[in-house]
Amino acid sequence: MKTFAAGLLLLAALLVSGCKGGGEAAVIGKWKGEIKMPENQKDDPAAKFAEAFASMLNMDLEMKEDHTYKMVVMIISMEGNWSMSGNTVTLTPKTIMGLTPEEFKKEQEKKNPNAGTLSKNEDMDKPMTLTLAGDGKSMTASDPSGKGNLVFSKKS
């Protein structure tokens, strides 16, 4: 009877640990990002140019077990917390180049008040939502405007 009870406890522990860390375990590690254009724009010269330019950007994402992340796009680093619900992963930024998102925006506006998207970007402090693929090998942030998706592929 003791052996049976011990076996049940072991089975319960395995089930609980498997349910708790299964999806999240797939997210932890290093990812490489790239911009992918929608299929219906593959022949558009402007879309091809944008995709070629985006391929020159170095985008790395590291997801850590303690639910923090670090993303580096070229020389801009962003750090924050991540959470997961089902196959949806949410990245919530806390710092951009060591500054809070608000401080970063102010600094960029001071340096160049007429600058384009980087200093005027209202979305820098908003969470990014990624969808984890069923095989756990990629995560995609879809662009609501349909101009392209940010796809991260698992490195390790």
RODO-2510 file (C-alpha; in nm, 4 decimals, decimal comma):
residues 156
     n   res          X          Y          Z
     1     m     0,0000     0,0000     0,0000
     2     k     0,2857     0,2394     0,0826
     3     t     0,4426     0,1720    -0,2586
     4     f     0,1132     0,2426    -0,4330
     5     a     0,0694     0,5728    -0,2407
     6     a     0,4286     0,6744    -0,3152
     7     g     0,3726     0,5966    -0,6831
     8     l     0,0575     0,8100    -0,6883
     9     l     0,2413     1,0984    -0,5212
    10     l     0,5242     1,0732    -0,7732
    11     l     0,2786     1,0654    -1,0623
    12     a     0,0917     1,3691    -0,9226
    13     a     0,4189     1,5601    -0,8806
    14     l     0,5191     1,4836    -1,2391
    15     l     0,1815     1,5920    -1,3728
    16     v     0,1842     1,9173    -1,1759
    17     s     0,5407     2,0062    -1,2764
    18     g     0,4703     1,9131    -1,6366
    19     c     0,1596     2,1300    -1,6522
    20     k     0,3249     2,4230    -1,4789
    21     g     0,6442     2,4444    -1,6829
    22     g     0,5537     2,2785    -2,0134
    23     g     0,4647     2,5858    -2,2175
    24     e     0,6923     2,8215    -2,0319
    25     a     0,9883     2,5873    -2,0671
    26     a     0,9522     2,6134    -2,4457
    27     v     0,9854     2,9921    -2,4263
    28     i     1,2992     3,0064    -2,2113
    29     g     1,6201     3,0518    -2,4085
    30     k     1,7668     3,2607    -2,6892
    31     w     1,5752     3,3699    -2,9984
    32     k     1,6717     3,5386    -3,3252
    33     g     1,4281     3,7855    -3,4805
    34     e     1,3468     3,8766    -3,8387
    35     i     1,0765     4,0652    -4,0261
    36     k     0,8632     3,8539    -4,2582
    37     m     0,6433     4,0164    -4,5184
    38     p     0,2929     3,8818    -4,5842
    39     e     0,2637     3,6433    -4,8793
    40     n     0,0415     3,8863    -5,0698
    41     q     0,3243     4,1443    -5,0669
    42     k     0,6139     3,9173    -5,1685
    43     d     0,6209     4,0632    -5,5232
    44     d     0,5852     4,4269    -5,4170
    45     p     0,9199     4,6084    -5,4774
    46     a     0,8713     4,8327    -5,1720
    47     a     0,7985     4,5290    -4,9535
    48     k     1,1070     4,3511    -5,0902
    49     f     1,3186     4,6568    -5,0100
    50     a     1,1731     4,6772    -4,6574
    51     e     1,2359     4,3059    -4,6003
    52     a     1,5951     4,3374    -4,7279
    53     f     1,6576     4,6357    -4,5019
    54     a     1,5007     4,4580    -4,2047
    55     s     1,7251     4,1555    -4,2648
    56     m     2,0235     4,3777    -4,1815
    57     l     1,8842     4,4447    -3,8342
    58     n     2,0289     4,2272    -3,5643
    59     m     1,7396     4,1272    -3,3344
    60     d     1,8087     3,9028    -3,0388
    61     l     1,5749     3,8053    -2,7575
    62     e     1,6665     3,6168    -2,4421
    63     m     1,3836     3,4820    -2,2272
    64     k     1,4903     3,3898    -1,8733
    65     e     1,3395     3,1486    -1,6208
    66     d     1,2744     3,4306    -1,3721
    67     h     1,0246     3,5808    -1,6207
    68     t     1,2558     3,8594    -1,7319
    69     y     1,3748     3,9187    -2,0864
    70     k     1,6316     4,1203    -2,2769
    71     m     1,5805     4,2211    -2,6378
    72     v     1,8496     4,3890    -2,8459
    73     v     1,7701     4,5457    -3,1825
    74     m     2,0941     4,6685    -3,3365
    75     i     2,2291     4,8828    -3,0488
    76     i     1,9028     4,9434    -2,8633
    77     s     1,8490     4,7157    -2,5653
    78     m     1,5166     4,6678    -2,3946
    79     e     1,4568     4,4754    -2,0737
    80     g     1,1433     4,3816    -1,8884
    81     n     0,9164     4,1026    -1,7705
    82     w     0,7324     3,8358    -1,9645
    83     s     0,4209     3,6361    -1,8947
    84     m     0,2444     3,3529    -2,0717
    85     s    -0,1174     3,2501    -2,1067
    86     g    -0,1848     2,9542    -2,3343
    87     n     0,0301     3,0139    -2,6425
    88     t     0,0358     3,3939    -2,5952
    89     v     0,3580     3,5462    -2,4621
    90     t     0,3498     3,9077    -2,3448
    91     l     0,6681     4,1149    -2,3164
    92     t     0,6314     4,4197    -2,0903
    93     p     0,9236     4,6631    -2,1164
    94     k     1,0705     4,8163    -1,8021
    95     t     1,3842     4,9803    -1,9445
    96     i     1,5095     5,0934    -2,2839
    97     m     1,8842     5,1497    -2,2931
    98     g     1,8795     5,1660    -1,9117
    99     l     1,6031     5,4278    -1,8953
   100     t     1,2340     5,3879    -1,8283
   101     p     1,0311     5,4116    -2,1508
   102     e     0,9157     5,7614    -2,0501
   103     e     1,2735     5,8783    -1,9784
   104     f     1,3932     5,7285    -2,3075
   105     k     1,1246     5,9152    -2,5061
   106     k     1,2124     6,2445    -2,3353
   107     e     1,5837     6,1967    -2,4044
   108     q     1,5196     6,1197    -2,7710
   109     e     1,2923     6,4219    -2,8092
   110     k     1,5576     6,6464    -2,6491
   111     k     1,8251     6,5199    -2,8872
   112     n     1,6130     6,5585    -3,1981
   113     p     1,2654     6,7060    -3,1600
   114     n     1,1930     6,6560    -3,5322
   115     a     1,3011     6,2917    -3,5391
   116     g     1,0855     6,0197    -3,6868
   117     t     0,9496     5,7016    -3,5415
   118     l     1,2168     5,6215    -3,2806
   119     s     1,1656     5,9304    -3,0664
   120     k     0,7947     5,9686    -3,1397
   121     n     0,7051     5,6037    -3,0969
   122     e     0,4093     5,5890    -2,8590
   123     d     0,4247     5,2094    -2,8393
   124     m     0,7656     5,1698    -2,6752
   125     d     0,6152     5,1419    -2,3281
   126     k     0,3319     4,9128    -2,4343
   127     p     0,3524     4,5341    -2,4049
   128     m     0,4380     4,3272    -2,7136
   129     t     0,2252     4,0188    -2,7709
   130     l     0,3798     3,7136    -2,9357
   131     t     0,2139     3,3881    -3,0376
   132     l     0,4155     3,0735    -2,9685
   133     a     0,3951     2,8199    -3,2522
   134     g     0,2672     2,4721    -3,1663
   135     d     0,6135     2,3214    -3,2146
   136     g     0,7706     2,5809    -2,9792
   137     k     1,0292     2,6789    -3,2408
   138     s     0,9004     3,0279    -3,3239
   139     m     0,7093     3,3205    -3,1768
   140     t     0,5335     3,5791    -3,3935
   141     a     0,4247     3,9357    -3,3279
   142     s     0,1688     4,0178    -3,5945
   143     d     0,1485     4,3691    -3,7345
   144     p    -0,2166     4,4782    -3,7260
   145     s    -0,1599     4,6953    -4,0341
   146     g    -0,0607     4,3841    -4,2319
   147     k     0,2768     4,5275    -4,3342
   148     g     0,4846     4,2428    -4,1940
   149     n     0,5382     4,0237    -3,8890
   150     l     0,8219     4,0053    -3,6413
   151     v     0,9168     3,6384    -3,6103
   152     f     1,1557     3,5049    -3,3487
   153     s     1,3114     3,1621    -3,4100
   154     k     1,4543     2,9569    -3,1239
   155     k     1,8364     2,9456    -3,1112
   156     s     1,8811     2,7441    -2,7910
***
